[in-house]
């Protein structure tokens, strides 16, 4: 079976399967930061919350990862919150699949 996880996606399918990843216990989005750089999910969501006026910059810029995660999980009827939920879930699944493909777990 062909490996599904990669840290260097070469085409759209590989990017789709590897856009969201975990690094140092944080969720990251590949290529969605400024100048196509990787960006932490928390920073991506904060930026969009501020842009869409979902939150005041003073309210969210000093929050810790755990506090921000709680805010996103509790936010109702918010597309950024849904993105956060999906991205965290997908990152966890990808991380487990990567460990399986690397032979760390069976």
Secondary structure, DSSP 8 states (H G I E B T S, - for coil): ------SS--SHHHHHHHSEEEETTEEEETT-SGGG--EEHHHHHHHHHHHTTSS-HHHHTT--HHHHHHHHHH--S-HHHHHHHHHHHHHHHHHHHHHHHTTS--
